[in-house]
Amino acid sequence: MASITIRHLDEDVKANLRARAADNGRSMEEEARIILRTAVEPAGASTKGLGTAIHELFKPFGGVELDLPQREPIREPPDFS
């Protein structure tokens, strides 16, 4: 994992980063990683999962109501004696 050092960072920027990290329950370092990762990810890159993408694709068509059969009593297990 690479590391970087950022010099001559304005105190206001550092204070805002600290506040943002605290609001999100993260360290300043983790908050900076997330900001950088978001800033450099390719345009149009999706952060949602496959299931969410499929759901959003078919959502305009509505859902389907299925009639579920009644449950029956459990069968007797086979006797192998």
Biopython code that builds the backbone (N, CA, C, O; Angstrom):
import numpy as np
from Bio.PDB.StructureBuilder import StructureBuilder

atoms = [
    (1, "MET", "N", (0.861, -1.171, 0.000)),
    (1, "MET", "CA", (0.000, 0.000, 0.000)),
    (1, "MET", "C", (0.899, 1.223, 0.000)),
    (1, "MET", "O", (1.840, 1.308, 0.789)),
    (2, "ALA", "N", (0.620, 2.148, -0.861)),
    (2, "ALA", "CA", (1.413, 3.368, -0.968)),
    (2, "ALA", "C", (0.983, 4.386, 0.076)),
    (2, "ALA", "O", (-0.129, 4.328, 0.601)),
    (3, "SER", "N", (1.875, 5.313, 0.365)),
    (3, "SER", "CA", (1.523, 6.409, 1.267)),
    (3, "SER", "C", (1.999, 7.713, 0.647)),
    (3, "SER", "O", (2.956, 7.736, -0.127)),
    (4, "ILE", "N", (1.320, 8.796, 0.997)),
    (4, "ILE", "CA", (1.694, 10.118, 0.496)),
    (4, "ILE", "C", (1.718, 11.096, 1.658)),
    (4, "ILE", "O", (1.083, 10.873, 2.689)),
    (5, "THR", "N", (2.450, 12.168, 1.483)),
    (5, "THR", "CA", (2.485, 13.251, 2.458)),
    (5, "THR", "C", (2.016, 14.507, 1.743)),
    (5, "THR", "O", (2.481, 14.807, 0.643)),
    (6, "ILE", "N", (1.110, 15.232, 2.350)),
    (6, "ILE", "CA", (0.603, 16.469, 1.756)),
    (6, "ILE", "C", (1.116, 17.624, 2.597)),
    (6, "ILE", "O", (0.769, 17.767, 3.769)),
    (7, "ARG", "N", (1.940, 18.433, 1.980)),
    (7, "ARG", "CA", (2.523, 19.575, 2.689)),
    (7, "ARG", "C", (1.731, 20.840, 2.385)),
    (7, "ARG", "O", (1.002, 20.908, 1.395)),
    (8, "HIS", "N", (1.882, 21.824, 3.236)),
    (8, "HIS", "CA", (1.286, 23.157, 3.065)),
    (8, "HIS", "C", (-0.243, 23.084, 2.919)),
    (8, "HIS", "O", (-0.832, 23.774, 2.087)),
    (9, "LEU", "N", (-0.857, 22.253, 3.725)),
    (9, "LEU", "CA", (-2.313, 22.138, 3.738)),
    (9, "LEU", "C", (-2.871, 23.258, 4.613)),
    (9, "LEU", "O", (-2.434, 23.441, 5.749)),
    (10, "ASP", "N", (-3.832, 24.000, 4.083)),
    (10, "ASP", "CA", (-4.431, 25.093, 4.844)),
    (10, "ASP", "C", (-5.073, 24.559, 6.127)),
    (10, "ASP", "O", (-5.629, 23.461, 6.145)),
    (11, "GLU", "N", (-4.989, 25.339, 7.179)),
    (11, "GLU", "CA", (-5.583, 24.939, 8.450)),
    (11, "GLU", "C", (-7.097, 24.779, 8.331)),
    (11, "GLU", "O", (-7.682, 23.907, 8.974)),
    (12, "ASP", "N", (-7.734, 25.621, 7.508)),
    (12, "ASP", "CA", (-9.189, 25.502, 7.304)),
    (12, "ASP", "C", (-9.546, 24.166, 6.665)),
    (12, "ASP", "O", (-10.527, 23.529, 7.048)),
    (13, "VAL", "N", (-8.742, 23.745, 5.686)),
    (13, "VAL", "CA", (-8.987, 22.461, 5.022)),
    (13, "VAL", "C", (-8.823, 21.319, 6.024)),
    (13, "VAL", "O", (-9.634, 20.394, 6.055)),
    (14, "LYS", "N", (-7.787, 21.387, 6.830)),
    (14, "LYS", "CA", (-7.548, 20.358, 7.839)),
    (14, "LYS", "C", (-8.689, 20.316, 8.858)),
    (14, "LYS", "O", (-9.136, 19.238, 9.251)),
    (15, "ALA", "N", (-9.152, 21.476, 9.279)),
    (15, "ALA", "CA", (-10.258, 21.530, 10.250)),
    (15, "ALA", "C", (-11.537, 20.960, 9.642)),
    (15, "ALA", "O", (-12.275, 20.232, 10.305)),
    (16, "ASN", "N", (-11.794, 21.294, 8.382)),
    (16, "ASN", "CA", (-12.988, 20.767, 7.713)),
    (16, "ASN", "C", (-12.895, 19.256, 7.528)),
    (16, "ASN", "O", (-13.890, 18.548, 7.680)),
    (17, "LEU", "N", (-11.709, 18.763, 7.201)),
    (17, "LEU", "CA", (-11.509, 17.320, 7.060)),
    (17, "LEU", "C", (-11.730, 16.623, 8.398)),
    (17, "LEU", "O", (-12.368, 15.572, 8.458)),
    (18, "ARG", "N", (-11.208, 17.201, 9.454)),
    (18, "ARG", "CA", (-11.387, 16.630, 10.794)),
    (18, "ARG", "C", (-12.875, 16.582, 11.165)),
    (18, "ARG", "O", (-13.353, 15.574, 11.685)),
    (19, "ALA", "N", (-13.604, 17.668, 10.898)),
    (19, "ALA", "CA", (-15.040, 17.706, 11.215)),
    (19, "ALA", "C", (-15.814, 16.685, 10.382)),
    (19, "ALA", "O", (-16.693, 15.991, 10.893)),
    (20, "ARG", "N", (-15.474, 16.601, 9.092)),
    (20, "ARG", "CA", (-16.166, 15.649, 8.216)),
    (20, "ARG", "C", (-15.902, 14.215, 8.670)),
    (20, "ARG", "O", (-16.813, 13.387, 8.689)),
    (21, "ALA", "N", (-14.658, 13.928, 9.035)),
    (21, "ALA", "CA", (-14.312, 12.594, 9.520)),
    (21, "ALA", "C", (-15.078, 12.266, 10.801)),
    (21, "ALA", "O", (-15.586, 11.156, 10.958)),
    (22, "ALA", "N", (-15.158, 13.222, 11.703)),
    (22, "ALA", "CA", (-15.889, 13.006, 12.961)),
    (22, "ALA", "C", (-17.368, 12.772, 12.697)),
    (22, "ALA", "O", (-17.982, 11.915, 13.331)),
    (23, "ASP", "N", (-17.945, 13.526, 11.767)),
    (23, "ASP", "CA", (-19.357, 13.347, 11.429)),
    (23, "ASP", "C", (-19.627, 11.946, 10.889)),
    (23, "ASP", "O", (-20.693, 11.378, 11.124)),
    (24, "ASN", "N", (-18.655, 11.393, 10.162)),
    (24, "ASN", "CA", (-18.821, 10.074, 9.557)),
    (24, "ASN", "C", (-18.263, 8.949, 10.417)),
    (24, "ASN", "O", (-18.300, 7.784, 10.021)),
    (25, "GLY", "N", (-17.740, 9.298, 11.601)),
    (25, "GLY", "CA", (-17.220, 8.279, 12.508)),
    (25, "GLY", "C", (-15.954, 7.615, 12.002)),
    (25, "GLY", "O", (-15.729, 6.431, 12.253)),
    (26, "ARG", "N", (-15.119, 8.375, 11.284)),
    (26, "ARG", "CA", (-13.883, 7.828, 10.734)),
    (26, "ARG", "C", (-12.705, 8.681, 11.174)),
    (26, "ARG", "O", (-12.869, 9.791, 11.679)),
    (27, "SER", "N", (-11.513, 8.134, 10.971)),
    (27, "SER", "CA", (-10.307, 8.916, 11.223)),
    (27, "SER", "C", (-10.112, 9.883, 10.057)),
    (27, "SER", "O", (-10.699, 9.712, 8.989)),
    (28, "MET", "N", (-9.277, 10.902, 10.277)),
    (28, "MET", "CA", (-8.978, 11.844, 9.199)),
    (28, "MET", "C", (-8.311, 11.120, 8.031)),
    (28, "MET", "O", (-8.583, 11.420, 6.869)),
    (29, "GLU", "N", (-7.455, 10.185, 8.342)),
    (29, "GLU", "CA", (-6.753, 9.432, 7.295)),
    (29, "GLU", "C", (-7.725, 8.627, 6.443)),
    (29, "GLU", "O", (-7.626, 8.632, 5.216)),
    (30, "GLU", "N", (-8.662, 7.936, 7.083)),
    (30, "GLU", "CA", (-9.657, 7.155, 6.334)),
    (30, "GLU", "C", (-10.562, 8.075, 5.518)),
    (30, "GLU", "O", (-10.914, 7.756, 4.383)),
    (31, "GLU", "N", (-10.933, 9.198, 6.088)),
    (31, "GLU", "CA", (-11.776, 10.159, 5.370)),
    (31, "GLU", "C", (-11.053, 10.671, 4.128)),
    (31, "GLU", "O", (-11.663, 10.795, 3.066)),
    (32, "ALA", "N", (-9.760, 10.970, 4.250)),
    (32, "ALA", "CA", (-8.974, 11.437, 3.105)),
    (32, "ALA", "C", (-8.883, 10.349, 2.044)),
    (32, "ALA", "O", (-8.951, 10.641, 0.850)),
    (33, "ARG", "N", (-8.725, 9.069, 2.477)),
    (33, "ARG", "CA", (-8.689, 7.967, 1.508)),
    (33, "ARG", "C", (-9.991, 7.875, 0.717)),
    (33, "ARG", "O", (-9.975, 7.689, -0.499)),
    (34, "ILE", "N", (-11.097, 8.006, 1.406)),
    (34, "ILE", "CA", (-12.398, 7.913, 0.737)),
    (34, "ILE", "C", (-12.587, 9.068, -0.232)),
    (34, "ILE", "O", (-13.073, 8.871, -1.346)),
    (35, "ILE", "N", (-12.210, 10.267, 0.180)),
    (35, "ILE", "CA", (-12.341, 11.436, -0.699)),
    (35, "ILE", "C", (-11.492, 11.245, -1.953)),
    (35, "ILE", "O", (-11.962, 11.493, -3.064)),
    (36, "LEU", "N", (-10.246, 10.806, -1.783)),
    (36, "LEU", "CA", (-9.364, 10.597, -2.934)),
    (36, "LEU", "C", (-9.883, 9.481, -3.832)),
    (36, "LEU", "O", (-9.879, 9.621, -5.055)),
    (37, "ARG", "N", (-10.327, 8.386, -3.248)),
    (37, "ARG", "CA", (-10.848, 7.261, -4.039)),
    (37, "ARG", "C", (-12.048, 7.711, -4.868)),
    (37, "ARG", "O", (-12.155, 7.353, -6.041)),
    (38, "THR", "N", (-12.944, 8.484, -4.277)),
    (38, "THR", "CA", (-14.117, 8.981, -4.990)),
    (38, "THR", "C", (-13.717, 9.950, -6.100)),
    (38, "THR", "O", (-14.309, 9.941, -7.179)),
    (39, "ALA", "N", (-12.718, 10.780, -5.836)),
    (39, "ALA", "CA", (-12.314, 11.794, -6.811)),
    (39, "ALA", "C", (-11.653, 11.199, -8.044)),
    (39, "ALA", "O", (-11.758, 11.773, -9.128)),
    (40, "VAL", "N", (-10.977, 10.068, -7.910)),
    (40, "VAL", "CA", (-10.232, 9.531, -9.042)),
    (40, "VAL", "C", (-10.878, 8.322, -9.701)),
    (40, "VAL", "O", (-10.330, 7.792, -10.667)),
    (41, "GLU", "N", (-12.028, 7.871, -9.206)),
    (41, "GLU", "CA", (-12.658, 6.726, -9.856)),
    (41, "GLU", "C", (-13.183, 7.156, -11.223)),
    (41, "GLU", "O", (-13.595, 8.304, -11.396)),
    (42, "PRO", "N", (-13.171, 6.250, -12.187)),
    (42, "PRO", "CA", (-13.597, 6.593, -13.550)),
    (42, "PRO", "C", (-15.043, 7.088, -13.586)),
    (42, "PRO", "O", (-15.887, 6.661, -12.798)),
    (43, "ALA", "N", (-15.301, 7.997, -14.520)),
    (43, "ALA", "CA", (-16.662, 8.530, -14.674)),
    (43, "ALA", "C", (-17.605, 7.390, -15.020)),
    (43, "ALA", "O", (-17.288, 6.537, -15.849)),
    (44, "GLY", "N", (-18.746, 7.385, -14.388)),
    (44, "GLY", "CA", (-19.743, 6.354, -14.647)),
    (44, "GLY", "C", (-19.507, 5.068, -13.890)),
    (44, "GLY", "O", (-20.286, 4.125, -14.031)),
    (45, "ALA", "N", (-18.461, 5.001, -13.093)),
    (45, "ALA", "CA", (-18.214, 3.791, -12.310)),
    (45, "ALA", "C", (-19.326, 3.628, -11.285)),
    (45, "ALA", "O", (-19.701, 4.580, -10.600)),
    (46, "SER", "N", (-19.832, 2.443, -11.192)),
    (46, "SER", "CA", (-20.957, 2.190, -10.304)),
    (46, "SER", "C", (-20.472, 1.640, -8.970)),
    (46, "SER", "O", (-19.615, 0.758, -8.928)),
    (47, "THR", "N", (-21.018, 2.160, -7.896)),
    (47, "THR", "CA", (-20.682, 1.651, -6.580)),
    (47, "THR", "C", (-21.801, 0.770, -6.033)),
    (47, "THR", "O", (-21.681, 0.220, -4.939)),
    (48, "LYS", "N", (-22.886, 0.636, -6.791)),
    (48, "LYS", "CA", (-23.980, -0.210, -6.333)),
    (48, "LYS", "C", (-23.747, -1.647, -6.793)),
    (48, "LYS", "O", (-23.024, -1.900, -7.756)),
    (49, "GLY", "N", (-24.361, -2.557, -6.098)),
    (49, "GLY", "CA", (-24.195, -3.968, -6.401)),
    (49, "GLY", "C", (-25.058, -4.418, -7.569)),
    (49, "GLY", "O", (-25.915, -3.680, -8.054)),
    (50, "LEU", "N", (-24.813, -5.634, -8.005)),
    (50, "LEU", "CA", (-25.545, -6.198, -9.133)),
    (50, "LEU", "C", (-27.039, -6.304, -8.839)),
    (50, "LEU", "O", (-27.869, -5.976, -9.687)),
    (51, "GLY", "N", (-27.377, -6.761, -7.642)),
    (51, "GLY", "CA", (-28.792, -6.902, -7.287)),
    (51, "GLY", "C", (-29.526, -5.571, -7.321)),
    (51, "GLY", "O", (-30.660, -5.502, -7.796)),
    (52, "THR", "N", (-28.901, -4.526, -6.830)),
    (52, "THR", "CA", (-29.505, -3.193, -6.850)),
    (52, "THR", "C", (-29.671, -2.707, -8.279)),
    (52, "THR", "O", (-30.702, -2.124, -8.615)),
    (53, "ALA", "N", (-28.673, -2.937, -9.126)),
    (53, "ALA", "CA", (-28.768, -2.516, -10.525)),
    (53, "ALA", "C", (-29.909, -3.235, -11.233)),
    (53, "ALA", "O", (-30.653, -2.608, -11.986)),
    (54, "ILE", "N", (-30.061, -4.531, -11.011)),
    (54, "ILE", "CA", (-31.149, -5.298, -11.628)),
    (54, "ILE", "C", (-32.496, -4.807, -11.119)),
    (54, "ILE", "O", (-33.440, -4.650, -11.894)),
    (55, "HIS", "N", (-32.583, -4.566, -9.815)),
    (55, "HIS", "CA", (-33.837, -4.073, -9.232)),
    (55, "HIS", "C", (-34.253, -2.742, -9.855)),
    (55, "HIS", "O", (-35.414, -2.555, -10.219)),
    (56, "GLU", "N", (-33.292, -1.814, -9.976)),
    (56, "GLU", "CA", (-33.604, -0.516, -10.557)),
    (56, "GLU", "C", (-33.989, -0.623, -12.030)),
    (56, "GLU", "O", (-34.807, 0.157, -12.517)),
    (57, "LEU", "N", (-33.401, -1.589, -12.741)),
    (57, "LEU", "CA", (-33.712, -1.778, -14.157)),
    (57, "LEU", "C", (-35.154, -2.248, -14.361)),
    (57, "LEU", "O", (-35.838, -1.781, -15.272)),
    (58, "PHE", "N", (-35.615, -3.170, -13.513)),
    (58, "PHE", "CA", (-36.942, -3.750, -13.695)),
    (58, "PHE", "C", (-38.022, -3.124, -12.828)),
    (58, "PHE", "O", (-39.188, -3.497, -12.950)),
    (59, "LYS", "N", (-37.675, -2.188, -11.960)),
    (59, "LYS", "CA", (-38.636, -1.557, -11.061)),
    (59, "LYS", "C", (-39.813, -0.906, -11.800)),
    (59, "LYS", "O", (-40.945, -1.014, -11.329)),
    (60, "PRO", "N", (-39.590, -0.231, -12.948)),
    (60, "PRO", "CA", (-40.729, 0.398, -13.632)),
    (60, "PRO", "C", (-41.807, -0.586, -14.092)),
    (60, "PRO", "O", (-42.945, -0.177, -14.323)),
    (61, "PHE", "N", (-41.478, -1.866, -14.230)),
    (61, "PHE", "CA", (-42.446, -2.855, -14.702)),
    (61, "PHE", "C", (-43.330, -3.385, -13.593)),
    (61, "PHE", "O", (-44.299, -4.093, -13.867)),
    (62, "GLY", "N", (-43.023, -3.065, -12.355)),
    (62, "GLY", "CA", (-43.827, -3.509, -11.223)),
    (62, "GLY", "C", (-43.447, -4.901, -10.771)),
    (62, "GLY", "O", (-42.574, -5.546, -11.351)),
    (63, "GLY", "N", (-44.110, -5.346, -9.736)),
    (63, "GLY", "CA", (-43.797, -6.652, -9.163)),
    (63, "GLY", "C", (-44.800, -7.702, -9.575)),
    (63, "GLY", "O", (-45.695, -7.436, -10.376)),
    (64, "VAL", "N", (-44.654, -8.877, -9.037)),
    (64, "VAL", "CA", (-45.535, -9.997, -9.329)),
    (64, "VAL", "C", (-46.005, -10.556, -7.997)),
    (64, "VAL", "O", (-45.204, -10.797, -7.093)),
    (65, "GLU", "N", (-47.295, -10.758, -7.885)),
    (65, "GLU", "CA", (-47.846, -11.377, -6.688)),
    (65, "GLU", "C", (-47.997, -12.870, -6.951)),
    (65, "GLU", "O", (-48.681, -13.271, -7.893)),
    (66, "LEU", "N", (-47.373, -13.674, -6.141)),
    (66, "LEU", "CA", (-47.437, -15.118, -6.308)),
    (66, "LEU", "C", (-48.371, -15.723, -5.281)),
    (66, "LEU", "O", (-48.375, -15.319, -4.118)),
    (67, "ASP", "N", (-49.172, -16.700, -5.716)),
    (67, "ASP", "CA", (-50.009, -17.459, -4.801)),
    (67, "ASP", "C", (-49.174, -18.614, -4.266)),
    (67, "ASP", "O", (-48.779, -19.508, -5.015)),
    (68, "LEU", "N", (-48.912, -18.586, -2.976)),
    (68, "LEU", "CA", (-48.119, -19.635, -2.364)),
    (68, "LEU", "C", (-49.027, -20.757, -1.890)),
    (68, "LEU", "O", (-50.049, -20.498, -1.256)),
    (69, "PRO", "N", (-48.666, -22.008, -2.191)),
    (69, "PRO", "CA", (-49.509, -23.129, -1.744)),
    (69, "PRO", "C", (-49.453, -23.273, -0.224)),
    (69, "PRO", "O", (-48.488, -22.872, 0.427)),
    (70, "GLN", "N", (-50.517, -23.856, 0.314)),
    (70, "GLN", "CA", (-50.562, -24.106, 1.753)),
    (70, "GLN", "C", (-49.516, -25.148, 2.117)),
    (70, "GLN", "O", (-49.240, -26.062, 1.341)),
    (71, "ARG", "N", (-48.940, -25.004, 3.298)),
    (71, "ARG", "CA", (-47.975, -25.990, 3.763)),
    (71, "ARG", "C", (-48.706, -27.247, 4.209)),
    (71, "ARG", "O", (-49.792, -27.192, 4.786)),
    (72, "GLU", "N", (-48.085, -28.362, 3.927)),
    (72, "GLU", "CA", (-48.661, -29.644, 4.327)),
    (72, "GLU", "C", (-47.884, -30.173, 5.520)),
    (72, "GLU", "O", (-46.758, -29.743, 5.770)),
    (73, "PRO", "N", (-48.476, -31.103, 6.254)),
    (73, "PRO", "CA", (-47.745, -31.692, 7.377)),
    (73, "PRO", "C", (-46.482, -32.403, 6.884)),
    (73, "PRO", "O", (-46.422, -32.859, 5.742)),
    (74, "ILE", "N", (-45.488, -32.491, 7.748)),
    (74, "ILE", "CA", (-44.240, -33.158, 7.398)),
    (74, "ILE", "C", (-44.496, -34.645, 7.234)),
    (74, "ILE", "O", (-45.196, -35.257, 8.040)),
    (75, "ARG", "N", (-43.914, -35.234, 6.164)),
    (75, "ARG", "CA", (-44.080, -36.664, 5.915)),
    (75, "ARG", "C", (-43.277, -37.460, 6.936)),
    (75, "ARG", "O", (-42.337, -36.958, 7.551)),
    (76, "GLU", "N", (-43.673, -38.693, 7.090)),
    (76, "GLU", "CA", (-42.924, -39.613, 7.958)),
    (76, "GLU", "C", (-41.621, -39.940, 7.272)),
    (76, "GLU", "O", (-41.605, -40.165, 6.061)),
    (77, "PRO", "N", (-40.522, -39.972, 8.012)),
    (77, "PRO", "CA", (-39.247, -40.339, 7.375)),
    (77, "PRO", "C", (-39.260, -41.819, 6.951)),
    (77, "PRO", "O", (-39.940, -42.634, 7.575)),
    (78, "PRO", "N", (-38.521, -42.161, 5.907)),
    (78, "PRO", "CA", (-38.503, -43.568, 5.469)),
    (78, "PRO", "C", (-37.855, -44.473, 6.518)),
    (78, "PRO", "O", (-36.973, -44.052, 7.267)),
    (79, "ASP", "N", (-38.305, -45.696, 6.550)),
    (79, "ASP", "CA", (-37.765, -46.681, 7.495)),
    (79, "ASP", "C", (-36.857, -47.613, 6.707)),
    (79, "ASP", "O", (-37.329, -48.347, 5.838)),
    (80, "PHE", "N", (-35.557, -47.593, 6.999)),
    (80, "PHE", "CA", (-34.595, -48.399, 6.268)),
    (80, "PHE", "C", (-34.217, -49.698, 7.017)),
    (80, "PHE", "O", (-33.156, -50.273, 6.773)),
    (81, "SER", "N", (-35.073, -50.134, 7.904)),
    (81, "SER", "CA", (-34.721, -51.336, 8.671)),
    (81, "SER", "C", (-34.994, -52.615, 7.920)),
    (81, "SER", "O", (-34.748, -53.702, 8.441)),
]
sb = StructureBuilder()
sb.init_structure("model")
sb.init_model(0)
sb.init_chain("A")
sb.init_seg("    ")
for serial, (resi, resn, name, xyz) in enumerate(atoms, 1):
    if name == "N":
        sb.init_residue(resn, " ", resi, " ")
    sb.init_atom(name, np.array(xyz, "f"), 0.0, 1.0, " ", f" {name:<3s}", serial, name[0])
structure = sb.get_structure()
